Amino acid sequence: MPKSNKRLIVVGDRVLIQPEEGEERTKVGLYLPQTAVETQSVQGGTVLATGPGNALAAPTELNEEPWKIGAVEPRYVPLQARIGDYAIFFRRAAVEITFEGDRYLVVPQAAILTLVREEDDQDEGLLSF
């Protein structure tokens, strides 16, 4: 059966993750503590898409009435997660969805504990271990 032209659009501060099924060692080489694996309080997966981030309030003119809707472009505080990152997150905060037969998790950025990313020039301020 061919796939349709539908696509998932992630909104707000949420991240779409392809979950990794419960192994003690993740695909990127991180070891999860046995307590985390047993109770499944954390889980890992690959970031497939991110929302635009948290919306910022639109600036208003001093003489303008704030309830009037203008044609101001929305502005967002961007998310730290990027497509391709490996995320470890709180399992309880994730919402499982099935889209066209595939299983995904939608996770708020606040539930992500850590990200694993290939280094590039934009990551100068991040710690590397």
Secondary structure, DSSP 8 states (H G I E B T S, - for coil): ----S------TTEEEEEE--S-SB-TTS-B--HHHHHHT-EEEEEEEEE---EE------TTS-TTS-------EE--S--TT-EEEEEGGG-EEEEETTEEEEEEEGGGEEEEE----GGGTTS---
